[in-house]
């Protein structure tokens, strides 16, 4: 299991806001479910390595 920190959660929220994506659009972009995105955006969340990798790849893309 991988932990999403508060700083990573802030980066997820910031990128979603910068791109003006709804939660639904962000979920589709990242390839995760809405409940997972809600948990990730709160931070201090343990997630599967596959989801962690998807989120980190999404954060790195276009930046």
C-alpha positions in Angstrom: 0.0 0.0 0.0 1.1 3.5 -0.8 0.2 6.6 1.2 -1.1 9.8 -0.4 0.2 12.7 1.7 -1.5 16.0 2.4 1.0 17.6 0.0 0.1 15.2 -2.8 -3.6 15.7 -2.1 -3.1 19.4 -2.4 -1.3 18.9 -5.8 -4.2 16.7 -7.1 -6.7 19.4 -6.1 -4.6 22.2 -7.6 -4.1 20.4 -10.9 -7.8 19.6 -11.2 -8.6 23.3 -10.5 -5.9 24.5 -12.9 -7.3 22.3 -15.7 -10.9 23.2 -14.6 -11.9 19.6 -14.5 -14.9 18.3 -12.7 -14.4 15.3 -10.5 -16.0 13.1 -13.1 -13.6 14.4 -15.8 -10.6 14.0 -13.5 -11.6 10.4 -12.7 -11.8 9.6 -16.4 -8.5 11.2 -17.0 -6.7 9.4 -14.2 -8.6 6.1 -14.6 -10.0 5.8 -11.1 -13.4 5.9 -9.5 -15.1 8.9 -7.9 -14.9 7.5 -4.3 -11.2 6.9 -4.8 -10.7 10.5 -6.0 -12.6 11.9 -3.0 -10.3 9.9 -0.7 -7.2 10.9 -2.5 -8.1 14.6 -2.4 -8.5 14.5 1.4 -5.0 13.1 1.8 -3.5 10.8 4.5 -5.0 7.9 2.4 -3.5 4.5 1.8 -4.1 3.2 -1.7 -3.0 0.3 -4.0 0.3 0.7 -5.8 -1.5 0.7 -9.2 -3.8 3.6 -8.2 -0.8 5.5 -6.7 1.1 5.0 -10.0 -1.9 6.3 -12.1 -2.2 9.4 -9.9 1.5 10.2 -9.9 1.7 9.8 -13.7 -1.4 12.1 -14.0 0.3 14.7 -11.8 3.5 14.6 -13.8 1.8 14.8 -17.2 1.7 18.3 -18.7 3.8 19.8 -15.9 
